[in-house]
Amino acid sequence: MKGSKMMKRMVVLALVAALLLAILPASALAASYLEATGDRVSVRSGPGTSYSGLYTLVRGETVTYTGEYAYDGNGMKWYKVQYYSYGTGWVSSKYSKVYDDGSGLDWGVQPYVQATGGSVNIRRTPSLTGQDLGTMSNGQTATYLGQSTTDDRGVTWYYVNFDGIVGWVSSRYSKLYGSSALTWYVQAEGGNANVRQTPSLTGTSLDVIHDGEYATYLGQTSTDSRGVLWYYVNFDGTVGWVSSRYCTLYSGEHYVQAEGGNVNVRQTPELTGKNLDTMYDGEYATYLNQTSTDSRGVLWYYVNYDGIVGWVSSRYARLI
């Protein structure tokens, strides 16, 4: 019954889209839009999960993006959309992607770093002992220059430009927004996927992406003699090709969520690794696109949890 209703809904939406294409000029259709990247994505009355749900988008469904966005208390970005005649609502960037009026790229903002919870020093080097160049007051923002690094405590530092002062700020006192706008990933689905030297079944296997794991997409594709698409990826330092028959291309930032209890963020991917912090049940951390398997065969995820960079066990967390 649910499948039948969903199919009818999609058919109606397709007919509406076809009608619009037939009666509207091209300029009227050239608008920024949002695409749902999750199976069932809630459109809410406000920018946060505490707001009521208005309706649900299915994977691949698109709606008009108004150009407005906001951040919730956890730093999650929300987009404001227009859903046909039903009115406006808000969609989490975790389960959606915004495109521009035809380029096929994200319609996003220049990545920036914002001081949070107080003032933050801008230092010449990414260290507490680095020379102090200036100060960002609470709430002020600086342009992110695309570089980050981790100090010996496991704390991430961001390289920024603040009114002409170029230096490093600690993630302990700031947050980074908008940096993953153009990052794409390939995920193995339904089984393992070989990373091959050439985009062909006869290509030498260099590594294996296990079911559910991710690799960074390097922006190139190729089609083999059977008409099957291959993606060029970087998987933990191994660069090669994976078949679209065994994986899916995704965009945007991925997260790890503590599930079924609390989970320790450890310095190394093993139970004996030093405990750096604790993620409480239901909390999220940013996935840094690296995994590791310990001597027991348990998968670990490399994450950034409120500025603490380390490893969490898949036994107590899931990748979303």
C-alpha positions in Angstrom: 0.0 0.0 0.0 2.8 2.4 0.9 4.7 1.6 -2.2 1.5 2.2 -4.3 0.9 5.6 -2.8 4.5 6.6 -3.2 4.4 5.5 -6.9 1.2 7.5 -7.5 2.8 10.5 -5.8 5.9 10.3 -8.0 3.8 9.9 -11.2 1.8 13.0 -10.3 5.0 15.0 -9.6 6.4 13.9 -12.9 3.3 15.0 -14.7 3.4 18.4 -13.0 7.0 18.8 -13.9 6.3 17.9 -17.5 3.5 20.4 -17.6 5.7 23.1 -16.3 8.3 22.4 -18.9 5.7 22.7 -21.6 4.1 26.0 -20.5 6.9 27.9 -18.8 9.8 29.7 -20.5 13.3 28.4 -19.8 14.1 31.4 -17.7 11.3 30.6 -15.3 12.8 27.2 -14.6 16.3 28.3 -14.0 16.1 28.4 -10.2 18.2 26.9 -7.4 16.7 23.7 -6.2 17.2 21.1 -3.4 17.4 17.3 -4.0 16.6 14.8 -1.2 19.5 12.4 -0.8 17.8 10.3 2.0 15.1 7.7 1.6 12.5 9.8 3.5 13.5 13.3 4.3 11.4 15.5 6.6 10.5 19.1 5.7 10.1 20.9 9.0 8.4 24.1 10.1 11.8 25.5 11.4 15.5 24.8 11.1 15.9 22.0 13.6 14.7 18.5 14.5 12.6 20.0 17.4 10.3 21.6 14.8 7.2 19.7 13.6 7.3 17.8 10.3 5.2 19.3 7.5 5.7 16.6 4.8 8.2 14.1 3.5 10.5 14.0 0.4 11.5 10.8 -1.2 15.0 10.1 -2.4 15.7 12.1 -5.6 12.7 14.4 -5.2 13.4 18.0 -5.9 11.9 21.3 -4.5 12.7 24.9 -5.0 15.5 26.4 -2.8 14.7 29.9 -1.6 18.3 30.9 -1.0 17.8 31.1 2.8 19.6 28.9 5.3 20.1 28.7 9.1 22.1 26.7 11.6 20.6 24.8 14.6 22.1 24.6 18.0 24.4 21.7 16.9 25.8 23.6 14.0 23.8 21.7 11.4 22.9 23.7 8.3 19.2 23.8 7.2 17.8 25.0 3.9 14.5 26.8 3.4 12.5 25.4 0.5 9.2 26.0 -1.3 7.2 22.9 -1.7 4.8 23.5 -4.6 1.6 25.0 -3.3 2.1 23.7 0.3 4.2 26.6 1.4 7.8 26.8 2.8 9.7 24.6 5.1 13.2 23.6 6.2 15.4 20.6 5.2 18.6 19.4 6.9 21.7 19.5 4.8 22.6 16.1 6.1 19.9 14.5 4.0 19.8 16.9 1.0 21.9 18.7 -1.6 21.4 22.1 -3.1 22.1 22.8 -6.8 22.3 26.0 -8.8 20.4 27.0 -11.9 22.2 24.7 -14.3 25.9 24.2 -13.5 25.2 21.0 -11.5 27.3 22.1 -8.6 26.4 23.0 -5.1 24.8 26.4 -4.6 26.7 27.1 -1.4 28.5 29.9 0.5 32.2 30.6 0.9 33.4 28.3 3.8 34.0 30.2 7.0 35.0 29.7 10.6 33.0 31.3 13.4 34.2 32.0 16.9 31.9 30.2 19.4 31.6 30.2 23.2 34.0 33.2 23.6 37.0 34.8 21.9 39.6 32.8 19.9 43.2 33.7 19.3 44.6 33.6 15.7 48.0 32.1 15.9 51.0 32.0 13.5 51.3 28.2 13.9 48.6 25.6 14.8 49.6 25.3 18.4 48.8 26.8 21.8 52.4 28.1 21.8 52.0 29.7 18.4 52.5 33.5 18.2 49.3 35.4 18.9 48.4 37.5 15.8 45.0 38.7 16.7 41.6 37.8 18.3 38.2 36.9 16.9 35.4 37.9 19.3 32.5 35.6 20.0 30.3 35.3 16.9 32.7 36.9 14.5 33.6 35.0 11.3 36.8 34.5 9.2 37.3 33.1 5.7 38.4 29.5 5.8 41.4 29.0 3.5 40.9 25.3 2.9 43.5 23.9 5.2 43.3 22.2 8.6 45.6 20.2 10.8 45.6 18.3 14.1 48.0 19.1 17.0 49.6 16.5 19.4 46.5 16.7 21.6 44.2 15.6 18.7 42.6 19.1 18.4 41.9 20.4 14.9 43.1 23.9 13.8 41.7 25.9 10.9 43.7 28.2 8.6 41.8 31.5 8.2 41.8 35.0 7.0 40.3 37.5 9.5 40.3 41.0 8.2 43.7 40.5 6.6 45.2 38.6 9.5 46.1 35.1 8.2 46.7 32.3 10.8 45.3 29.4 12.7 42.4 29.1 15.1 41.5 26.2 17.4 38.4 24.2 16.8 37.9 24.1 20.6 36.7 27.7 20.3 35.3 27.9 16.8 33.3 26.0 14.2 33.8 25.4 10.5 30.8 25.9 8.2 30.3 25.1 4.5 33.6 23.3 3.8 32.2 20.1 2.4 30.0 21.7 -0.3 31.8 20.2 -3.2 33.0 16.9 -1.7 31.6 13.7 -3.2 31.9 10.1 -1.9 31.4 6.6 -3.3 30.0 4.0 -1.0 30.1 0.2 -1.4 26.5 -1.1 -1.3 25.2 -4.7 -1.3 28.6 -6.2 -0.9 32.3 -5.4 -1.4 33.7 -3.4 -4.3 37.2 -3.9 -5.8 39.3 -0.8 -6.4 40.9 -1.6 -9.8 43.9 -0.1 -11.6 41.8 0.4 -14.8 38.0 0.8 -15.3 37.4 -2.8 -16.3 36.6 -6.1 -14.7 40.1 -7.3 -16.0 41.8 -4.4 -14.2 44.2 -5.4 -11.4 42.6 -5.3 -8.0 44.4 -2.8 -5.8 42.2 -2.9 -2.7 38.7 -3.7 -1.5 36.0 -1.3 -0.3 33.9 -3.4 2.2 30.1 -3.1 2.2 29.1 0.3 3.7 32.6 1.9 3.5 33.3 5.1 1.7 36.0 6.4 -0.7 36.6 9.9 -1.9 35.4 10.5 -5.5 38.1 12.2 -7.6 35.7 13.7 -10.2 36.3 11.3 -13.1 34.2 8.5 -14.6 34.6 6.0 -17.4 32.3 3.6 -19.2 33.5 0.1 -20.0 32.6 -2.1 -23.1 29.5 -3.3 -21.4 28.2 0.2 -20.8 28.9 0.1 -17.0 30.0 3.3 -15.3 33.2 3.4 -13.2 34.2 6.0 -10.6 37.7 7.2 -10.0 38.3 7.2 -6.2 40.8 7.5 -3.4 40.3 4.8 -0.8 42.7 5.2 2.2 45.5 6.3 -0.1 44.8 3.7 -2.8 43.7 5.5 -6.1 41.8 3.5 -8.7 38.4 2.6 -10.2 35.3 1.1 -8.7 32.2 -0.2 -10.6 28.8 1.5 -10.2 27.4 -2.0 -10.1 28.6 -2.3 -6.6 28.7 1.2 -5.2 26.8 4.5 -5.2 27.9 8.1 -5.6 26.9 10.5 -2.9 27.6 14.1 -2.1 27.9 16.2 1.0 29.2 15.6 4.5 28.8 12.3 6.3 28.3 11.8 10.0 28.8 9.1 12.6 26.1 8.7 15.2 26.5 7.0 18.6 23.9 4.3 18.8 22.7 2.1 21.6 24.7 3.8 24.3 27.8 6.0 24.6 30.9 5.6 22.5 34.5 6.6 23.3 36.5 8.7 20.9 40.0 7.0 20.9 43.4 8.2 19.7 44.0 5.0 17.8 41.5 2.5 16.3 41.6 -0.1 19.0 40.1 -0.8 22.4 43.4 0.0 24.1 43.6 3.4 22.3 43.7 6.4 24.6 40.2 7.8 25.4 40.0 11.4 24.2 36.3 12.1 24.7 32.9 10.5 24.9 30.0 10.7 22.4 26.7 10.3 24.2 23.9 8.1 22.8 22.3 9.8 19.7 25.0 12.5 19.3 26.8 13.1 16.0 30.4 13.6 14.8 31.7 14.5 11.4 33.1 11.6 9.5 36.6 12.3 8.1 36.4 9.6 5.4 38.8 7.1 6.9 38.2 3.7 8.4 40.4 1.1 10.0 39.8 -2.6 11.0 41.3 -3.8 14.3 42.7 -7.3 15.1 39.2 -8.5 15.9 37.9 -7.5 12.5 35.8 -4.6 14.0 35.5 -1.5 11.8 36.5 2.0 13.3 35.5 5.4 11.9 37.8 8.5 11.9 35.7 11.5 13.2 35.8 15.0 14.4 33.7 15.4 17.5 33.4 19.0 18.6 37.1 19.6 17.7 38.3 16.2 19.1 39.7 14.1 16.2 39.9 10.4 16.8 38.4 6.9 16.2 35.0 5.4 17.2 34.0 1.8 17.0 31.3 0.6 14.6 30.1 -1.6 17.5 28.7 1.5 19.1 28.1 3.9 16.2 26.8 4.0 12.7 27.8 5.9 9.6 25.0 8.0 8.0 
